[in-house]
């Protein structure tokens, strides 16, 4: 009986080592396949304070990639956002949500593709007097169409 027990113990040690090696290899393969790469997004933050009828400096969105453009007006309130694609030399394409309107209620969808200066992209103020517009073939700007000073910010994330 003692000889059988010794023989089992001798076989079990190499068996345990082999089994641990197999488990370690399978675990490594699973972990290697489960690893994801996360890229830290880039962003730009632009504050504005514009007199009645004034425009901000032109803003150039990142090219050939989707850019989330979020804008808000902090002294009269409002917020709007679009996903935008800047195609260098060809114009700008966008889709998103206008700021809720103080007179008509809820937010509405905005979308377009244009390269003409002054084209409305998205309202970012509750009375729809402050908006982001096409500035040129490759840039956008904030326009204050109200009769008073408006302040806020625009954030671009890509």
Secondary structure by P-SEA (a helix, b strand, c coil): caaaaaaaaaaaaaaaaaaaaaaaaaaaaaaaaabbbbbbccbbbbbbccccccccccccccccbbbbbbbbbccccbbbbbbbbbcccccccccccccccccccbbbbbbbbbcccccccccccccccbbbbbccccbbbbbbcccbbbbbbbbbcc
